Amino acid sequence: MSEYLGVPNAILNKKPSAELWEGQTDEQEMGVSYAHIDSYLKGEEIPKDSMDVIEQLHKQTEHKRNIAPSPKPYKG
């Protein structure tokens, strides 16, 4: 769709990055490619080292998938 709409190639082909410093990419920071993540989510075979990275990242971010604690409603 982006190509159809005429989005410039510089944007279409830009590697995802938080841009915290020059040359940083998401894939470098995570240690796994988006292609391997996509394949993993589809249940396809990927290299064991990539699978290990994905599963470790999933464990490390478990807290982000839990509902934040909140105070109990006031019953006054």
C-alpha positions as CSV (number, residue, x, y, z in Angstrom):
1,M,0.0,0.0,0.0
2,S,2.8,2.4,0.9
3,E,4.4,1.8,-2.6
4,Y,1.1,2.5,-4.2
5,L,0.7,5.7,-2.3
6,G,4.2,6.8,-3.4
7,V,6.0,6.6,0.0
8,P,9.7,7.3,-0.8
9,N,12.0,4.2,-0.9
10,A,14.2,5.8,1.8
11,I,11.2,5.3,4.2
12,L,10.0,2.0,2.8
13,N,13.5,0.4,3.1
14,K,14.5,2.0,6.4
15,K,15.5,-0.5,9.1
16,P,13.3,-0.2,12.2
17,S,15.1,1.7,15.0
18,A,14.4,3.7,18.2
19,E,17.2,6.0,16.8
20,L,18.8,6.4,20.2
21,W,22.2,6.6,18.5
22,E,23.6,6.7,15.0
23,G,23.4,3.3,13.3
24,Q,21.2,1.6,15.9
25,T,18.6,-0.9,14.7
26,D,16.0,-2.8,16.5
27,E,17.3,-6.2,15.2
28,Q,20.8,-5.5,16.5
29,E,19.4,-4.5,19.9
30,M,17.2,-7.6,20.2
31,G,19.7,-10.0,18.7
32,V,17.2,-11.6,16.4
33,S,15.7,-10.6,13.0
34,Y,12.1,-9.7,12.4
35,A,12.0,-12.4,9.8
36,H,12.8,-15.0,12.5
37,I,10.3,-13.5,14.9
38,D,7.6,-13.7,12.1
39,S,8.5,-17.3,11.4
40,Y,8.5,-18.2,15.1
41,L,5.0,-16.7,15.5
42,K,3.8,-18.7,12.5
43,G,5.1,-21.9,14.1
44,E,7.8,-22.3,11.5
45,E,11.3,-23.6,12.1
46,I,14.0,-21.0,13.0
47,P,17.6,-21.4,14.3
48,K,17.8,-22.4,17.9
49,D,19.8,-19.3,18.9
50,S,17.0,-17.1,17.5
51,M,14.4,-19.2,19.3
52,D,16.3,-18.8,22.6
53,V,16.5,-15.0,22.2
54,I,12.8,-14.7,21.4
55,E,11.8,-16.8,24.4
56,Q,14.2,-14.9,26.7
57,L,12.8,-11.6,25.6
58,H,9.3,-12.9,26.1
59,K,10.2,-13.9,29.7
60,Q,11.9,-10.5,30.4
61,T,8.9,-8.6,29.3
62,E,6.2,-10.7,31.1
63,H,5.4,-7.8,33.4
64,K,4.3,-5.7,30.4
65,R,1.5,-8.2,29.7
66,N,0.0,-8.1,33.2
67,I,-2.6,-5.6,34.3
68,A,-1.0,-3.0,36.6
69,P,-2.1,-3.1,40.2
70,S,-4.5,-0.4,41.3
71,P,-6.2,0.6,44.5
72,K,-9.4,-1.1,45.5
73,P,-12.5,1.1,44.9
74,Y,-13.6,3.3,47.8
75,K,-16.7,2.0,49.6
76,G,-17.6,4.9,51.8
